Amino acid sequence: MARSNPPGPRTIAYFIAFLSVFITLSHASDSEALVKLKDSFPNADMLNWNQSTSPCSGNTSNWIGVFCSKGSVWGLQLESMGLMGTIDVDTLTELPSLRTISFMNNSFDGPIPDIHKLGAIKSIFLSHNKFSGDIPKDNFKGMGSLKKLYLNDNMFTGKIPLSLLGLTKLLELRLDGNQFEGQIPNFEQKGLKFINFANNRLEGAIPESLSKMDKKYFAGNQLLCGGTLGECNKRKITAGAIVGMVIGSIGAIAAIAAVLFVFRRKNDPQFQSSSRKKMLTKVPSEEVKGYHGASSPASTHSQGVNKTKQSEQAGLIFIREDVRVKFDLQDLLRASAEVLGSGSFGSSYKAVLLSGPSMVVKRFRLMNNVAKEEFQEHMRRLGRLSHPNLSSVVSYYYRREEKLLVSEFAENGSLAYQLHGNRSADRPGLTWPLRLKIVKGVAKGLAYLYKELPSLIVPHGHLKSSNVLLNESFEPLLADYALVPLINQEHATQLMVAYKSPEYAQLGRTTKKTDIWSFGVLILEILTGKFPSNYLQQAKGSNGGNSDLASWVKSVVKDDEWTGEVFDKDMKGTKDAEEEMMKLLKIGLGCCEDDVEKRLDWKEVVEKIEELKDRGGSSSGRHVDYDDDNESYASEG
């Protein structure tokens, strides 16, 4: 038999040239597709995607939110960027190596994207958006490679699509926090490790294949039974009892549920008129276990503050004495309402009381880390906090499955909205003096939290631009602070900003300087107008915490020389303020140091910020002193 000759040098050279051209074309194709995807979003300015550079260099990404493997785009992680509109799946199909996508914590709406076109995809994360409507039953047909699917915390309706049963490689599935109805299909995939159906409208018996799952993954579906929820009761359930079970108990629960239902179904007058009648229906005592009874406005207010035994029975518990206008659950029920949005831990609603002021009702689903008594004590502790730069929690409602926190409404919305929302003649970009005012206010608010909450390693824990609210005079108000002890630990590590820090990514723990790191990232976001990509979810042990925003700033600002390129082009009022702006930029970078030992401490941070001036004038703000005993700062006045 004749032996084939080995390829000669010329053949090898041709092959290498061909391979080189192929790889080059592949890179060009990926960059073109990504730029097209970026252009499809109405507000994607925070993405540094342009074809002047390749998205990938081997396994290293040059573009924000892009994962690379062997020079090709392998994954996209575009989380918490305020993106809206729809997802152009047709463009995603132009990325042949794409295997994972995450668009979590954005504002995409409409029906579920045509993800079935991504036949080779392995992981899809669409949690915490505004997708709605029924999902076609064959929507996942042909997606045999899919291993992880997160659709939780949207507004999907209808039945759970049966095509999910055909995903033989499925490992994780999250459908919780939607409005799915009907029965749970019989999932029999042998490799299925995690599945969550909580907080929907599902009913009937839990399939045998899922009967040993923890009952928390079925919570919030009042008509489910079987498995770990207990034996199905075959007695007939009246319509009134059904409503009672969904709402909770009569009295306070009826009112607070009505608030939520008014928020969700405000455009359904028929539902509103009929639901009030059904709320008065008596429900079985076993269904109201763990709920509170009703109380009058006056008694609710005094009881919540004095911690009497009767206050433990109240529905809405007030924790502050200085409430501008007293109100009760019936006032919230009668208030006009609108949905403000859905964040990491739940939804927010604005309620305009008939007596005048507007309140914000925040619904938390992941706040079960402590027992009821500890939760109430922590709320009383927060009620004692009082500072001009804190958004105070006025009252709360406790339920085992979920909690409601009520606070005053901030007229100018969040700092994130002011920085990243659409510009208009009526709403230009924030000026330099306003941005400096906001930074100083945030520093004072944080200093106060460090002073008053010395036992907490991270007194805030979730500091980001969407948790800085602005009142009518653009004074900053910190929100969602001091919640780390209450949030379920597994969700806290996944969602809270403190756990995106370099020290947690590297060492698996937070420190007294973790909030300083978050503050530094916030300063850079305020000055540059760019969204910090370090808020993308990071796993323990990754290179997380090495802020892309800080790295970009360092690459632009070299040798301490002034450059206007680093600052937000929409920031006005910068004349004669360049030196002060550079000082603040350096403070932000000092707060963002990956090495905790090299990171600025609060004494340095507050002193340096208080010295800053707008336009060479005097530095505004109250005097801030250092408290050596508590290693923190306190604002005076």
LOKEKOL-89513 format. One line per 3 residues: number of its first residue (from 1); their letters; for each residue x, y, z of C-alpha. Coordinates in steps of 0.1 Angstrom, whole numbers, plus 2048, in hexadecimal, padded with zeros to 3 digits. Layout:
# LOKEKOL-89513
NUM = a = X Y Z  ...
This chain:
# LOKEKOL-89513
1 = mar = 800 800 800  80E 822 7F7  815 839 813
4 = snp = 807 85D 811  821 878 812  81F 890 830
7 = pgp = 814 8B4 828  830 8CA 81C  83A 8EC 829
10 = rti = 825 8FE 80E  806 8EA 818  80B 8F3 83C
13 = ayf = 810 917 834  7F0 918 820  7DD 908 83D
16 = iaf = 7EB 921 856  7E2 93E 83F  7BF 930 83A
19 = lsv = 7BA 92B 85F  7C6 94E 866  7AE 95D 84D
22 = fit = 792 948 85C  799 954 87F  79B 978 873
25 = lsh = 77A 975 862  76B 965 881  777 982 897
28 = asd = 769 99B 87E  748 989 87D  745 989 8A3
31 = sea = 74D 9AE 8A6  734 9B7 88B  719 9A3 89C
34 = lvk = 720 9B2 8BE  71F 9D5 8B1  6FF 9CE 8A0
37 = lkd = 6F1 9C0 8C1  6FC 9DF 8D3  6EC 9F6 8B9
40 = sfp = 6CB 9E3 8BF  6CA 9F0 8E3  6BD A13 8E7
43 = nad = 6D4 A19 905  6F4 A06 903  70D A22 906
46 = mln = 71E A10 923  72B 9F5 90B  74D 9FC 8FD
49 = wnq = 747 9E7 8DE  755 9F5 8BD  767 9E4 8A1
52 = sts = 788 9F7 8A6  792 9DA 8BD  78A 9B5 8BC
55 = pcs = 772 9A9 8D7  789 98C 8DF  7AF 985 8E2
58 = gnt = 7B1 960 8E7  79E 959 907  7A0 97E 912
61 = snw = 783 996 90C  78A 9B9 900  765 9C3 902
64 = igv = 74F 9C8 921  737 9AB 928  747 993 90F
67 = fcs = 756 971 917  76F 963 8FE  77D 940 8F6
70 = kgs = 798 93A 8DC  792 95C 8CC  76D 959 8C8
73 = vwg = 74F 967 8DC  744 94C 8F3  72D 95F 90A
76 = lql = 71B 980 912  715 98D 935  701 9AE 931
79 = esm = 6F2 9B0 954  6E6 9CE 967  6EC 9E7 94B
82 = glm = 6CA 9F6 949  6C5 9E8 926  6A2 9E8 918
85 = gti = 68E 9E0 8F9  692 9BE 8E9  6AE 9A5 8E5
88 = dvd = 6B8 9A0 8C0  6BC 97A 8C0  6C2 979 89A
91 = tlt = 6E2 98D 8A0  6EC 975 8BC  6E9 958 8A3
94 = elp = 706 969 890  71D 960 8AD  725 93B 8A5
97 = slr = 739 934 8C5  71F 944 8DC  716 92C 8F9
100 = tis = 709 942 915  6F6 963 918  6EB 977 936
103 = fmn = 6D5 996 934  6CA 995 959  6BF 9B4 96C
106 = nsf = 6B6 9CA 94F  695 9D8 941  68E 9C3 923
109 = dgp = 669 9BE 91D  651 9AD 905  64E 988 8FE
112 = ipd = 66A 970 904  685 974 8E9  688 95A 8CE
115 = ihk = 6A3 947 8E1  69A 926 8D0  6AE 933 8B3
118 = lga = 6CE 92E 8C8  6CF 909 8C4  6F3 905 8D2
121 = iks = 6EE 91C 8F0  6F5 90C 912  6EB 927 92B
124 = ifl = 6D1 943 92A  6CB 95C 946  6AE 974 941
127 = shn = 6A5 97A 966  699 99B 974  68B 9AB 954
130 = kfs = 668 9B4 949  661 998 930  63C 98F 930
133 = gdi = 622 97A 91F  61E 955 919  63C 940 90D
136 = pkd = 633 92A 8EF  632 905 8F9  64C 8FC 8DF
139 = nfk = 663 919 8E6  680 904 8F2  67E 8E9 8D7
142 = gmg = 69F 8E1 8C7  6B4 8F0 8E4  6C4 8CF 8ED
145 = slk = 6E4 8DF 8FB  6D3 8F6 914  6DE 8F0 938
148 = kly = 6D4 90F 94B  6B5 924 946  6AC 942 95D
151 = lnd = 68B 953 955  683 95D 979  675 97F 984
154 = nmf = 664 989 964  63F 98B 95C  63A 96B 948
157 = tgk = 617 95C 948  605 93D 93C  610 919 940
160 = ipl = 634 90D 944  63F 903 921  640 8DE 91C
163 = sll = 65E 8E0 905  673 8E5 924  66E 8C0 92B
166 = glt = 682 8B8 90B  6A1 8C9 917  6B4 8A9 920
169 = kll = 6D4 8BC 92C  6C2 8D5 942  6D3 8DA 964
172 = elr = 6C3 8FA 972  6A1 90A 96C  693 929 97D
175 = ldg = 66F 933 976  668 944 998  65A 967 99B
178 = nqf = 643 966 97C  61E 960 977  61E 93D 969
181 = egq = 5FE 929 970  5F1 906 96D  603 8E6 977
184 = ipn = 628 8DF 979  633 8C8 95D  645 8A8 966
187 = feq = 66A 8B0 963  67D 890 961  6A0 89B 955
190 = kgl = 6B9 886 969  6D3 8A2 96A  6BB 8BD 977
193 = kfi = 6CB 8CB 996  6B8 8EB 99D  695 8F7 995
196 = nfa = 680 913 9A4  65A 919 99F  655 931 9BD
199 = nnr = 63E 94F 9BB  628 946 99D  603 93C 99A
202 = leg = 609 917 996  5F0 8FD 9A4  5EA 8D8 9A8
205 = aip = 601 8BC 9B4  627 8BE 9B2  633 8A3 999
208 = esl = 643 884 9A9  664 88C 999  666 8AD 9AC
211 = skm = 656 8A1 9CC  675 8A1 9E1  67F 8C5 9D9
214 = dkk = 680 8DF 9F5  65F 8F0 9F9  66F 912 9F6
217 = yfa = 671 90C 9D1  64B 90A 9CF  643 926 9E8
220 = gnq = 62B 941 9DD  614 929 9C9  5F7 926 9E1
223 = llc = 5E5 90B 9CD  603 8F3 9CA  604 8D4 9DF
226 = ggt = 615 8B3 9E3  63A 8AB 9E8  64A 8BF A03
229 = lge = 62C 8D6 A05  617 8BB A14  5FB 8A4 A08
232 = cnk = 5E2 8B3 9F0  5C1 8BC A01  5A4 8AF 9EB
235 = rki = 58A 8C5 9FC  579 8DF 9E6  588 901 9E9
238 = tag = 571 91E 9E6  579 93D 9D0  57B 952 9F0
241 = aiv = 593 93A A00  5A9 93A 9E1  5AB 960 9E2
244 = gmv = 5B1 95E A07  5CE 946 A02  5DE 95C 9E7
247 = igs = 5DB 97B 9FB  5E2 96E A1E  5CB 977 A3B
250 = iga = 5AF 990 A3D  5B5 9B3 A4A  5D9 9BF A45
253 = iaa = 5E2 9A4 A2C  5C3 9AC A17  5CE 9D0 A16
256 = iaa = 5F2 9CA A0E  5EA 9B0 9F4  5D1 9C9 9E5
259 = vlf = 5EE 9E2 9E2  602 9C9 9CF  5E5 9BE 9B9
262 = vfr = 5DC 9E2 9B2  600 9E8 9A7  5FF 9C9 991
265 = rkn = 5DC 9CC 983  5D4 9F0 985  5C6 9EF 962
268 = dpq = 5AD 9D4 96A  58F 9E6 97B  57B 9C5 97C
271 = fqs = 596 9B5 991  599 9D2 9A8  574 9D4 9B0
274 = ssr = 56F 9AE 9B5  58F 9A8 9C9  585 9BF 9E5
277 = kkm = 566 9AB 9EC  579 98A 9EB  593 997 A03
280 = ltk = 579 997 A1F  573 971 A1B  57C 95D A39
283 = vps = 599 945 A33  5A3 926 A46  5B8 92D A65
286 = eev = 5D5 917 A58  5D8 92D A3A  5DE 94D A4E
289 = kgy = 5FA 93F A64  617 957 A66  604 976 A5B
292 = hga = 5FB 995 A6E  5D9 9A4 A75  5CD 9C7 A6D
295 = ssp = 5D0 9E6 A83  5C6 A0B A81  5DE A25 A74
298 = ast = 5E4 A35 A96  5EA A15 AA9  600 A07 A8E
301 = hsq = 617 A25 A8F  61C A25 AB5  61D 9FF AB8
304 = gvn = 639 9FB A9E  64F A13 AB1  648 A07 AD4
307 = ktk = 64D 9E2 ACD  62F 9D8 AE1  620 9B5 ADE
310 = qse = 603 9C4 ACA  61B 9D2 AB0  626 9AF AA8
313 = qag = 602 9AA A9B  603 9C9 A85  602 9C7 A5F
316 = lif = 616 9E6 A55  62F 9EE A71  63E A11 A73
319 = ire = 661 A15 A7F  665 A3B A7E  655 A56 A93
322 = dvr = 65B A72 A7A  644 A67 A5E  638 A86 A4C
325 = vkf = 615 A78 A46  606 A5A A58  5F6 A40 A43
328 = dlq = 5EA A1C A45  5E5 9FF A2E  5C3 A0D A22
331 = dll = 5D4 A2D A17  5ED A18 A03  5CF A05 9F5
334 = ras = 5BE A25 9E9  5DE A34 9DB  5E4 A37 9B6
337 = aev = 602 A21 9AD  61B A19 993  637 9FF 98F
340 = lgs = 659 A0E 993  66C 9EF 989  67B 9CE 993
343 = gsf = 69D 9CC 9A3  6B4 9B1 9B0  69D 9A8 9CD
346 = gss = 67A 9B0 9C2  663 9CB 9B5  65D 9EF 9BE
349 = yka = 63D A03 9BD  635 A28 9C0  615 A2F 9D4
352 = vll = 607 A53 9D4  5F3 A57 9F3  5D3 A6B 9F3
355 = sgp = 5E1 A80 A0F  5FD A8C 9F8  61F A7C 9FB
358 = smv = 62B A5F 9E6  63A A3F 9F5  64F A23 9E6
361 = vkr = 645 A00 9EF  661 9E7 9E9  659 9C2 9E9
364 = frl = 676 9AB 9F3  674 985 9EC  697 97B 9F7
367 = mnn = 697 988 A1B  696 969 A30  6B8 967 A3F
370 = vak = 6AD 96E A63  68F 965 A79  671 97C A7D
373 = eef = 67D 98A A9E  6A0 992 A90  690 9A2 A71
376 = qeh = 67A 9B9 A86  697 9C3 A9D  6AC 9CC A7E
379 = mrr = 68F 9E0 A70  68C 9F3 A91  6B2 9FA A8F
382 = lgr = 6AE A08 A6C  691 A1D A79  6A8 A2F A91
385 = lsh = 6BF A3A A75  6BA A5E A6A  6D0 A71 A52
388 = pnl = 6CA A8A A35  6DA A72 A1D  6C7 A53 A26
391 = ssv = 6A6 A48 A16  695 A3D A36  67F A1E A39
394 = vsy = 65E A2B A48  64C A0A A4E  64D 9E5 A44
397 = yyr = 637 9C7 A41  643 9A4 A4A  639 984 A3A
400 = ree = 64E 964 A3A  64F 962 A14  654 987 A0D
403 = kll = 658 9A9 A1D  64D 9CC A15  661 9EB A1D
406 = vse = 651 A0D A1A  665 A2D A15  660 A50 A08
409 = fae = 662 A57 9E2  67F A6A 9D4  674 A83 9B9
412 = ngs = 693 A81 9A2  695 A5B 9A1  6B6 A48 9A4
415 = lay = 6D9 A53 99B  6DA A37 982  6BD A46 96F
418 = qlh = 6CD A68 96F  6EE A5B 963  6E3 A41 949
421 = gnr = 6BF A4A 940  6B6 A5A 91F  6C1 A7F 91C
424 = sad = 6A8 A9A 912  6A6 AC0 913  692 ABD 933
427 = rpg = 6AB AA5 942  6CF AAD 938  6EC A9B 948
430 = ltw = 6F5 AA3 96D  70D AC0 971  72E ABE 982
433 = plr = 722 AD1 9A1  704 ABA 9A4  71A A9B 9A1
436 = lki = 732 AA8 9BB  714 AAF 9D2  708 A8B 9CD
439 = vkg = 72A A7C 9D4  72D A91 9F4  70A A87 9FF
442 = vak = 711 A62 9F9  731 A64 A0D  71F A74 A2B
445 = gla = 703 A5A A29  71D A3E A29  731 A4E A45
448 = yly = 711 A4F A5A  70A A2A A53  72D A21 A5E
451 = kel = 728 A35 A7E  706 A27 A87  70A A03 A7C
454 = psl = 72E 9F9 A88  724 9D5 A8B  71E 9D1 A66
457 = ivp = 73C 9C9 A51  72B 9D9 A33  713 9F3 A41
460 = hgh = 704 9F9 A1E  70D 9DA A0A  6FA 9E3 9EA
463 = lks = 707 A05 9E0  702 A0D 9BC  6F3 A29 9A7
466 = snv = 6D0 A1A 9A7  6D0 A1A 9CD  6D9 A3F 9CF
469 = lln = 6B8 A53 9CD  6B6 A78 9C6  69C A8F 9D7
472 = esf = 68E AAF 9C8  6AE AC2 9CF  6C4 AA5 9C2
475 = epl = 6D0 A9D 9E5  6DA A78 9E4  6C8 A5F 9FA
478 = lad = 6D7 A3C 9FF  6BE A20 9FB  6BF 9FA A02
481 = yal = 6DA 9FE A1C  6E1 9E6 A39  6CE 9C9 A2A
484 = vpl = 6EA 9B0 A28  6E0 99F A49  6BD 999 A3C
487 = inq = 6C2 98D A19  6C5 968 A13  6EA 961 A12
490 = eha = 6EB 94F 9F1  6D8 96B 9E0  6ED 986 9F1
493 = tql = 70D 978 9E3  6FE 976 9C1  6ED 998 9BF
496 = mva = 6FB 9B1 9D8  716 9C9 9CE  72C 9C2 9EC
499 = yks = 732 99F 9DF  73F 9AC 9BE  75D 9BB 9D0
502 = pey = 781 9B0 9CA  785 9A2 9ED  766 98C 9EA
505 = aql = 770 97F 9C8  794 978 9D4  78F 96E 9F9
508 = grt = 76A 966 9FC  763 981 A16  75A 9A6 A19
511 = tkk = 76C 9C0 A2F  766 9E2 A3F  774 9F1 A1E
514 = tdi = 75C 9DF A07  743 9FB A07  760 A13 9FF
517 = wsf = 767 9FE 9E0  742 A01 9D5  744 A27 9DC
520 = gvl = 763 A2A 9C6  751 A19 9A9  734 A30 9AE
523 = ile = 74B A4F 9AD  759 A43 98C  737 A3C 97E
526 = ilt = 72B A5F 988  74A A70 977  74C A5B 958
529 = gkf = 727 A55 952  730 A30 94A  71E A13 959
532 = psn = 736 9FE 96E  739 9DB 95F  747 9CD 980
535 = ylq = 723 9CA 98B  720 9AD 974  71D 98E 989
538 = qak = 73D 97F 995  744 95D 9A4  75A 957 9C1
541 = gsn = 77D 950 9B6  77B 963 995  78E 982 98C
544 = ggn = 76F 995 996  771 9B7 9A7  78C 9C4 98F
547 = sdl = 775 9DF 984  774 9E4 95E  76A A08 964
550 = asw = 788 A0F 97B  79F 9FD 962  792 A13 946
553 = vks = 797 A33 95A  7BB A29 962  7C2 A22 93D
556 = vvk = 7B5 A45 933  7C4 A5A 94F  7E9 A56 94E
559 = dde = 805 A69 960  7EB A7E 972  7E4 A93 953
562 = wtg = 7C3 AA2 94C  7AD A92 932  789 A9A 92A
565 = evf = 785 A77 91A  77E A66 93B  762 A7D 947
568 = dkd = 73D A7B 93D  738 A90 91D  716 A99 92A
571 = mkg = 723 AA9 94A  720 ACE 949  72E AE9 961
574 = tkd = 752 ADD 95F  762 AFE 957  77F B05 96F
577 = aee = 777 AE4 981  78F ACD 970  7A7 ACB 98D
580 = emm = 78B AC2 9A6  77D AA8 98E  79F A97 98B
583 = kll = 7A2 A97 9B1  781 A85 9B4  78A A6D 999
586 = kig = 7AA A63 9AC  795 A5F 9CC  77E A47 9B9
589 = lgc = 79C A33 9AC  7AB A32 9D0  78A A23 9DC
592 = ced = 78B A09 9C0  7AC 9FA 9C9  7AB 9D4 9C7
595 = dve = 7C3 9D1 9E4  7AF 9D9 A03  7CE 9E5 A16
598 = krl = 7D5 9FF 9FA  7B1 A0A 9F8  7A8 A2B A08
601 = dwk = 797 A2A A2A  779 A3F A34  78D A5A A45
604 = evv = 7A1 A61 A25  783 A5E A0F  76C A76 A22
607 = eki = 787 A90 A29  792 A91 A04  76F A94 9F7
610 = eel = 765 AAF A0F  783 AC4 A02  776 AC3 9DF
613 = kdr = 767 AE3 9D0  750 AEA 9B2  75F B04 99B
616 = ggs = 77A B0F 9B3  760 B1A 9CD  75D B0F 9F1
619 = ssg = 756 AEA 9F8  733 AE5 A03  724 ACD A1C
622 = rhv = 724 AC6 A42  743 AC0 A56  74D A9C A59
625 = dyd = 761 A8F A77  774 A6E A7B  76A A58 A98
628 = ddn = 788 A44 AA3  774 A2D ABA  75E A20 A9F
631 = esy = 776 A24 A82  75B A36 A6E  74E A58 A67
634 = ase = 730 A6C A73  720 A8B A63  718 AA8 A7A
637 = g = 6FB ABF A76
